């Protein structure tokens, strides 16, 4: 059986979601081709020859890009069995079925993908290379698998070199080549806006530490100087996480890393934070989302504004760097609430700790979102838009929609022009002050703050957000299949 695994977009990381199933499929005897279209040209010949084409869709943007490839792939190969796997596959199952996708897999997908390919080979009478029929039976149930897997080391041999992916820019100058791995998947928590919840529903699963370490070793051998742990929350299993980073530091004392941890967990496990610092953790990303307690309660985030400020103080005391992320534009955002967010970021000297795109993000409400449990959300959103995979909504105060768009434009321009985060924040501050007018209480002249730089990636990190049309077109342009006929988009 010939299988093509495709990733369209994953924020500049070398995709674990291709490397891990590639190893499982090869072990089961399949011939696998991996295509990361954010870094590689489309391989028309591989798709023509494929029995199975499987799209990895861990994000909203990746899913929209993958959907645009269904028709052109069908034109190339009408017999290939189409599969979507990852977080955004099961929640969009109904629409994907309409588009002709036969198999949809979420959760712990590796074993199910291997089983799918084995079954398709058997149905075609020869598991060693016969063509799979487009009508062959896929795996309809379960589409979500949450059983504990015994992982095997990912196979990254077909993926582009790490130097082609996002680098970590250092404040003193220069950069670090960055790798990416996962020590766990899923999450114990049920935040209403999180795309993990509809799939894992409060469950998390670990990747065995020997597998994580072996995956990191192969990336270090390939030139990695820094590792991003892509776990939704590194402290869902703190003992597992700390054991990994301590073993990692012992073996590679010069290697640095970053993790993502909830504000709630940073406080619950504050005694463990020095161990992160001492084992090479350069920064911790935390989804703060809002500094308005009423909004945080609606999102079921599990922390308050005071908790966030306590973590800011704790990190300063320990000498750790906090990278805060936000979803500042929600149906509950008011002009005064947005201005308060900017003031707090400036007052707490966090301007360089917040990527400018974070200040323009609008709340994403995809299929399956727990936000739809709220009457006020159901009464706010429009009908589901299949083309965008979202429930659209607008602010009651139309000025906030205008401001969100303006800030996204400023953030995107700042990224293209290589402005500092402080310079872009200054422009965002002025735009918000202009919206507020004379009675807004925001001085157009931003208060003086320090401009200490912090490490950050060459591609901005964000989630739970719908990309602007400009962002989507830019990403789509970067990932469009490059073929001689050039007929795909």
C-alpha positions in Angstrom: 0.0 0.0 0.0 1.3 3.5 -0.9 0.3 6.2 1.5 0.9 10.0 1.2 0.7 11.9 4.5 0.2 15.7 4.0 0.6 18.6 6.4 -0.5 22.0 5.1 0.4 24.3 8.1 1.7 24.0 11.6 3.1 27.3 12.7 6.6 26.7 11.3 7.2 23.4 13.2 8.5 20.2 11.6 5.2 18.2 12.0 5.2 15.5 14.6 1.8 14.6 13.1 3.6 13.3 10.0 6.7 11.8 11.5 4.9 9.7 14.1 2.3 8.0 11.9 4.9 7.6 9.2 6.9 5.3 11.5 3.7 3.3 12.4 2.7 2.9 8.8 6.2 1.8 7.6 6.3 -0.7 10.4 3.0 -2.2 9.1 4.6 -2.5 5.6 3.2 0.6 3.9 5.3 2.7 1.5 5.0 6.2 2.9 5.6 9.6 1.4 5.5 12.7 3.7 4.7 16.1 2.3 4.9 19.2 4.4 3.4 21.7 2.0 4.5 24.7 4.1 8.1 23.8 3.2 8.0 21.3 0.3 6.6 21.4 -3.2 3.6 19.3 -4.0 4.6 15.9 -5.4 2.2 15.1 -8.2 3.6 11.7 -9.0 3.4 10.5 -5.4 -0.3 11.5 -5.3 -1.1 9.8 -8.6 0.4 6.6 -7.3 -1.1 6.7 -3.8 -3.6 4.2 -2.5 -4.3 6.5 0.5 -3.9 10.2 0.9 -4.2 11.4 4.5 -4.3 15.0 5.7 -3.0 16.0 9.1 -5.3 18.8 10.5 -4.3 19.9 14.0 -5.4 23.5 13.4 -8.3 25.4 11.9 -6.1 27.0 9.2 -4.5 23.6 8.3 -8.0 22.2 7.8 -9.2 25.0 5.5 -6.0 24.6 3.4 -6.4 20.8 3.3 -10.0 21.0 2.2 -8.9 23.1 -0.8 -6.8 20.2 -1.9 -9.5 17.6 -2.0 -10.8 18.4 -5.5 -7.4 18.7 -7.2 -6.2 15.5 -5.6 -9.4 13.7 -6.9 -8.6 15.0 -10.4 -5.1 13.5 -10.1 -6.2 10.2 -8.5 -9.9 9.3 -8.4 -9.1 5.9 -6.7 -7.2 7.2 -3.7 -8.8 6.7 -0.3 -9.0 10.1 1.4 -8.5 10.4 5.2 -8.4 13.4 7.5 -6.8 13.0 10.9 -6.1 15.3 13.9 -8.0 17.6 16.2 -10.1 19.3 13.5 -11.1 16.1 11.7 -13.8 14.6 13.9 -15.5 18.0 14.7 -15.9 18.7 11.0 -16.9 15.1 10.1 -20.3 15.9 8.6 -18.8 18.5 6.2 -15.8 16.3 5.3 -18.1 13.4 4.5 -20.0 15.7 2.1 -16.7 16.4 0.4 -16.0 12.7 -0.1 -13.6 12.0 2.7 -14.0 8.4 3.6 -12.1 8.1 6.9 -11.9 10.7 9.7 -9.7 10.0 12.7 -9.1 12.0 15.9 -7.3 11.5 19.2 -4.6 8.9 19.3 -4.5 8.4 15.6 -1.4 6.3 14.8 -2.8 2.8 15.4 -6.0 3.6 13.6 -4.2 4.9 10.6 -2.0 1.7 10.5 -5.2 -0.4 10.9 -6.9 1.5 8.1 -4.1 0.9 5.6 -3.9 -2.8 6.5 -7.7 -3.2 6.1 -7.8 -1.4 2.8 -5.0 -3.7 1.5 -6.9 -6.8 2.6 -10.1 -5.5 1.0 -8.3 -5.2 -2.3 -7.1 -8.8 -2.1 -3.4 -7.9 -1.8 -1.8 -6.0 1.1 1.4 -5.5 -0.8 0.6 -2.7 -3.2 -2.8 -3.2 -5.0 -4.7 0.0 -5.6 -7.3 1.0 -3.0 -10.7 1.8 -4.3 -12.1 5.3 -3.5 -15.2 3.5 -2.4 -13.4 1.0 -0.1 -14.7 1.0 3.5 -12.9 3.3 5.8 -12.9 3.5 9.6 -16.3 5.0 10.4 -16.4 4.1 14.0 -14.7 5.0 16.2 -13.6 8.3 14.5 -12.0 9.2 17.9 -9.6 6.9 19.6 -8.4 7.6 23.1 -6.8 4.3 24.1 -3.2 4.4 25.5 -0.6 3.7 22.8 2.9 2.4 23.1 4.6 4.8 20.8 7.6 4.2 18.6 10.2 6.8 17.6 8.9 9.1 14.8 10.5 8.9 11.4 11.5 12.4 10.3 13.8 11.2 7.4 11.4 12.5 4.7 10.8 15.9 6.2 12.7 19.1 5.2 15.8 19.9 7.3 15.1 21.8 10.6 16.9 24.8 9.2 14.0 25.3 6.8 11.6 25.7 9.7 10.9 28.6 12.1 14.0 29.7 14.1 14.2 31.0 17.6 15.5 34.6 17.5 17.7 35.4 20.5 17.6 38.9 22.1 21.3 39.2 22.1 21.4 38.5 18.3 21.5 35.4 16.2 19.1 32.5 16.3 18.8 28.9 17.3 17.7 26.0 15.1 14.5 24.7 16.7 13.0 21.2 16.8 9.6 20.1 18.0 8.2 17.1 19.8 5.3 16.1 22.0 5.4 14.5 25.4 1.6 14.3 25.8 -1.6 14.9 23.9 -5.1 15.9 25.1 -5.8 17.9 28.2 -7.4 17.4 31.6 -9.3 20.7 31.4 -12.5 21.7 29.6 -11.9 25.3 28.6 -14.9 26.3 26.4 -13.0 27.8 23.5 -10.3 25.1 23.2 -10.3 22.8 20.1 -8.9 19.9 22.2 -12.0 19.5 24.4 -14.4 18.2 21.8 -12.0 15.4 21.0 -10.3 14.5 24.3 -13.1 15.7 26.7 -10.8 16.0 29.7 -8.5 13.1 28.9 -4.8 13.3 28.2 -2.3 10.7 27.0 1.4 10.6 27.4 4.1 9.7 24.9 6.6 7.4 26.8 9.6 9.3 27.9 12.1 7.0 26.2 10.3 7.8 22.9 10.4 11.5 23.5 14.1 11.4 24.3 14.9 9.4 21.2 12.9 11.8 19.1 14.9 14.7 20.5 18.2 12.9 20.0 17.5 12.5 16.3 16.6 16.2 16.0 19.8 17.2 17.9 21.7 15.1 15.5 20.0 17.0 12.7 21.1 20.3 14.2 18.5 21.3 16.7 19.7 23.7 19.4 16.3 24.3 21.0 13.2 22.1 21.4 9.6 23.2 21.6 7.4 20.8 23.5 4.0 21.0 21.7 2.0 19.6 24.6 -1.3 21.5 25.1 -0.2 21.7 28.8 3.2 20.4 29.8 2.0 20.1 33.5 -1.0 17.9 32.8 1.4 15.3 34.0 4.0 17.2 35.9 6.0 14.1 37.1 6.2 12.8 33.5 7.2 16.2 32.2 9.9 17.0 34.8 11.4 13.5 34.4 11.8 14.2 30.7 13.4 17.6 31.0 15.8 16.5 33.7 17.0 13.5 31.6 17.2 15.8 28.6 19.3 18.4 30.4 21.6 15.6 31.7 22.2 14.3 28.2 22.3 17.7 26.4 23.2 20.4 28.9 23.4 23.2 26.3 20.0 22.4 24.7 17.2 24.9 25.6 13.5 24.3 25.3 10.1 25.9 25.7 6.8 24.6 27.0 3.1 25.6 27.3 1.5 25.6 30.7 -1.8 27.0 32.1 -1.8 29.8 34.6 -3.7 27.5 36.9 -1.0 24.9 36.8 1.9 27.4 37.1 0.4 28.3 40.5 -0.4 24.8 41.5 3.1 23.6 40.7 5.1 26.7 41.6 7.6 24.7 43.5 8.6 22.9 40.2 9.3 26.1 38.2 12.9 26.4 39.4 13.5 22.9 37.9 12.3 24.2 34.5 14.6 27.2 34.8 17.6 25.0 35.8 17.1 22.5 33.0 17.2 25.0 30.2 13.6 26.3 29.8 13.9 29.6 27.9 10.3 30.6 28.3 6.8 29.3 29.1 3.8 30.1 26.9 0.6 30.5 28.8 -2.9 31.2 27.3 -4.0 34.0 29.5 -6.8 34.9 27.0 -8.3 37.9 29.0 -7.7 40.1 32.0 -11.5 40.4 32.6 -12.7 37.9 35.2 -16.2 37.7 33.7 -14.8 36.7 30.3 -12.4 34.2 31.9 -15.4 32.6 33.7 -17.3 32.3 30.5 -14.3 30.7 28.9 -13.9 28.3 31.9 -10.2 29.1 32.0 -9.7 28.2 35.6 -7.8 31.3 36.5 -8.4 35.0 37.3 -6.8 38.3 36.5 -5.2 38.2 40.0 -3.8 34.7 39.3 -2.2 36.0 36.1 -0.6 38.9 37.9 0.7 36.5 40.6 2.3 34.4 37.9 3.9 37.5 36.4 5.5 38.3 39.8 6.6 34.8 40.4 8.3 34.5 37.0 10.2 37.8 37.6 11.3 36.5 41.0 12.6 33.3 39.5 14.1 34.8 36.4 11.8 32.9 34.0 10.2 34.4 30.9 6.4 34.3 30.5 5.0 34.5 26.9 1.4 35.5 27.4 -1.2 34.8 24.7 -4.6 36.4 24.5 -8.0 36.3 22.7 -8.8 40.0 23.3 -11.8 40.3 21.0 -14.8 38.2 22.2 -18.5 39.0 22.1 -18.1 40.3 25.6 -15.2 42.7 24.9 -15.9 46.4 25.5 -13.8 49.3 24.4 -12.9 50.0 28.0 -12.0 46.3 28.5 -9.6 46.4 25.5 -7.9 49.5 26.7 -7.5 48.0 30.2 -5.7 45.0 28.6 -3.2 47.4 26.9 -2.7 49.4 30.0 -2.0 46.2 32.1 0.5 44.9 29.5 2.3 48.2 29.6 2.2 48.6 33.3 3.5 45.1 33.9 6.3 45.7 31.4 5.1 42.8 29.2 5.1 44.5 25.8 8.0 42.4 24.5 6.4 39.2 26.1 3.3 39.5 23.9 3.4 38.9 20.1 1.5 41.7 18.5 -0.8 39.4 16.6 -2.1 38.3 20.1 -3.6 41.8 20.5 -5.8 41.5 17.4 -7.2 37.9 17.7 -10.9 37.3 17.5 -12.6 34.4 19.2 -12.9 31.4 16.9 -16.1 29.3 17.3 -15.7 26.2 15.2 -17.9 23.1 14.9 -18.2 21.2 18.2 -17.1 24.2 20.4 -18.3 24.2 24.0 -18.9 27.9 23.6 -22.2 26.8 21.9 -23.4 25.6 25.3 -23.9 29.3 26.2 -27.3 30.9 25.3 -25.6 34.2 24.8 -23.3 32.7 22.2 -26.1 30.8 20.4 -28.0 34.0 20.2 -25.0 35.9 18.8 -23.6 33.6 16.1 -24.8 33.1 12.6 -25.3 29.9 10.8 -22.3 27.6 10.4 -20.2 28.7 7.4 -18.8 25.5 5.9 -16.4 27.4 3.7 -14.7 29.0 6.7 -15.5 26.2 9.2 -16.8 28.7 11.7 -19.9 30.1 13.3 -19.5 33.8 12.4 -20.2 36.6 14.9 -19.9 40.3 15.2 -19.5 42.7 18.1 -22.5 44.6 19.3 -20.2 47.6 19.1 -19.1 47.7 15.5 -16.1 49.8 16.4 -14.5 46.8 17.9 -14.7 44.8 14.7 -13.0 47.7 12.9 -10.3 47.9 15.7 -9.6 44.2 15.6 -9.1 44.3 11.8 -6.8 47.4 12.2 -4.7 45.8 14.8 -4.3 42.6 12.8 -3.1 44.8 9.9 -0.6 46.5 12.1 0.7 43.2 13.5 1.0 41.7 10.1 2.8 44.8 8.8 5.1 44.8 11.8 6.1 41.2 11.1 6.8 41.9 7.4 8.8 45.0 8.2 10.7 43.4 11.1 9.5 46.0 13.5 10.2 45.4 17.2 7.3 44.3 19.3 7.5 47.5 21.2 7.3 49.6 18.0 4.2 47.7 16.9 2.6 47.9 20.3 3.0 51.7 20.1 1.1 51.7 16.9 -1.6 49.5 18.4 -1.8 51.7 21.5 -2.4 54.8 19.2 -5.1 53.0 17.2 -6.9 52.0 20.4 -6.5 55.6 21.8 -8.0 56.9 18.6 -11.0 54.6 19.0 -11.5 55.6 22.6 -11.5 59.3 21.8 -11.0 62.0 24.4 -13.0 60.2 27.1 -11.3 56.8 26.7 -8.7 57.5 29.3 -5.8 56.3 27.1 -3.1 58.8 26.5 -1.9 58.6 22.8 1.7 58.9 24.2 2.5 55.4 25.4 4.2 55.3 28.9 7.9 54.6 28.9 8.7 50.9 29.5 11.9 48.9 29.2 12.6 47.3 25.9 14.3 44.2 27.1 14.1 41.6 24.3 13.0 38.0 24.8 13.5 34.9 22.6 10.7 34.4 20.1 10.0 32.4 17.0 10.2 33.7 13.4 6.6 32.6 12.9 4.1 34.0 15.5 2.2 31.5 17.7 -1.5 31.7 18.1 -4.5 29.5 18.4 -8.3 29.7 19.0 -8.4 32.4 16.4 -9.7 32.7 12.8 -7.0 34.1 10.5 -7.8 37.2 8.6 -8.4 36.9 4.8 -4.9 38.5 4.3 -3.3 36.0 6.6 -5.1 33.1 5.0 -4.2 34.1 1.5 -0.6 34.6 2.6 -0.5 31.1 4.2 -2.3 29.5 1.2 0.2 31.1 -1.2 3.1 29.6 0.8 1.5 26.1 0.8 0.0 26.0 -2.7 1.1 22.9 -4.7 3.9 23.7 -7.1 3.4 21.7 -10.2 4.2 22.2 -13.9 0.5 22.8 -14.8 0.0 25.1 -11.8 -3.8 24.4 -11.9 -4.5 23.7 -8.2 -5.6 27.1 -6.9 
